[in-house]
Amino acid sequence: MTTDSAPRIKITYATLSADNEELHSQFEAALAATRAALGGHHSNYIDGAWRDGDGAFEARSPIDSEILLGTFARGTTADVDDAVAAARAAQPAWAATPWRERLAVIRRAAELISERLMDYSACMAIEVGKNRIEALGEVEESADLLRYYAQTMEDNGGYDHPMGNLGDATVHTRSILRPHGVFAVISPFNFPMALATGPSGAAMMAGNTVVLKPSTASPLSSVNLVQAYVDAGVPKGVINLVMGPGETVGQALQDHPGVDGIVFTGSYEVGMRLFHSFSKAWPRPCIVEMGGKNPAIVSRKADLEEAAEGIARSAFGFGGQKCSANSRVYVERPVHDEFVRLLVEKTEKITLGDPLSRANWMGPIIDQRAVDRHQAAVGEARRDGTVFTGGEHLADGDLARGFYVEPTVVGGLPTSHRLFRDELFAPLTAVAPVDSLDEAIALANDNVLGLTAGVFSEDPAEVQRFLDTIEAGCLYVNRRAGATTGAWPGIQAFGGWKGSGSTGKAGLSMYYVAQFMREQSHTVVD
């Protein structure tokens, strides 16, 4: 007997609503189980074994500082040495494994992540304070990153391509991409699974081995990821996990002569220091994915309600703690006041509180430093311009033990103001009137960063001008689901221009895996 079952709902960052009761019931069950399991100890994973470091550090939830996620092994430079040695020892055999077999292992990991969607999402929601839709979306993305990158490698025949011939049939030429060796992956707190999965998976399928160092604010998602890799059959030494502070573990990986390449996702300042210092005897691949001060432009020919919705979602989703967050808006002067009214109206309807509750869309930001950064920016806006809505630090009642601030819209500031230039990683967006689309584009481009950008206009000529002249790597037009956010593997390539990225090639795209390889030409004469 067969039974019909409804297809599983796929949650992405562009999901506008998720009213499926079965989905919420499954998430609630996983949340209850996760709460009951919190507080345990988690070890590093080196050369196929879970082992402790020099003591442990605690990680607590930004939702409520009394929620102990667990204790985590504090890695040392000796642990880094051991992990790199294990990775170097394992790499030749892994690289010699036929690429289709490597892909099969990574695809099994993707399936395990999908099977554990609810459990991993519940962990992540507690770990960093994401609402359930954001958390479910990120775990879905992590699995899809592995699937999509595997497909791109398969589509390219393992990056082994025949080349031309100058007429001599005895000469055979090929271009082959080969792995570099050992990659370090340093991942951030804000996408604690996806930004560990994407680079680690791409590096491994290319034939490299990996040492992963997650943010100390969000180590639990990386523990879950490594467990999925192990359960999928990734051999010992091919994936290694060393947790601990950046000044010890991160610095040791950066300086280690046994590391052949590195991926870092984080701030512009730290990323640029790494980029300048990483290469030693010869240039080593340094895939630095930095932040964004992402603009949205609203034309006088825009659907203003659509623009306000898309900008609110991108400015305040996950508390503005996305490198793609929409933190500045340029609006043509004739529609500025009406747009601000609509944006304020939508912002004030945001439900703020414990993100584990289905009712709340926005939760806390990650820590006290983030609160201080938000409050300093609000103070500057009040001093130099206007706070249209929000701005408060919420520290009463149920929110007292978390890091909660109001989503904030500011304006009345000169476009040269710091709030239009510096990435804040907090729920604040600054709005300025402009006299023309060309002025808006010029202001949007006048920044060292160039990650994402969006425009709202019903005029095809204006849209084309934006697409032709904006200096950013990921562009959106009239997108209600998010003015500057919401890229998905195989749908939108996601990478930065200028100070937002180092390679000119994007994640989530068909070019990503090749960045973890180097080209070799073979000329063979019969």
Secondary structure as UniProt FT lines:
FT   TURN            13..14
FT   HELIX           21..37
FT   TURN            38..39
FT   STRAND          41..42
FT   STRAND          44..46
FT   TURN            47..48
FT   STRAND          49..51
FT   STRAND          56..60
FT   TURN            65..66
FT   STRAND          68..73
FT   HELIX           77..96
FT   HELIX           99..115
FT   HELIX           117..128
FT   HELIX           132..155
FT   TURN            156..159
FT   STRAND          160..162
FT   TURN            169..170
FT   STRAND          171..179
FT   STRAND          182..186
FT   TURN            192..193
FT   HELIX           194..205
FT   TURN            206..207
FT   STRAND          209..213
FT   TURN            216..217
FT   HELIX           220..232
FT   TURN            236..238
FT   STRAND          239..241
FT   HELIX           246..250
FT   HELIX           251..255
FT   TURN            257..258
FT   STRAND          261..265
FT   HELIX           268..277
FT   STRAND          286..289
FT   STRAND          294..298
FT   TURN            300..301
FT   HELIX           304..316
FT   HELIX           317..320
FT   TURN            323..324
FT   STRAND          326..332
FT   HELIX           333..348
FT   TURN            355..356
FT   TURN            358..359
FT   HELIX           368..384
FT   STRAND          386..389
FT   STRAND          393..394
FT   HELIX           397..399
FT   TURN            400..401
FT   STRAND          404..405
FT   STRAND          408..411
FT   TURN            415..416
FT   HELIX           418..420
FT   STRAND          428..434
FT   HELIX           437..445
FT   STRAND          449..450
FT   STRAND          452..456
FT   HELIX           460..469
FT   STRAND          474..477
FT   TURN            480..481
FT   TURN            489..491
FT   STRAND          497..498
FT   TURN            499..500
FT   TURN            510..512
FT   HELIX           513..516
FT   STRAND          517..525
//
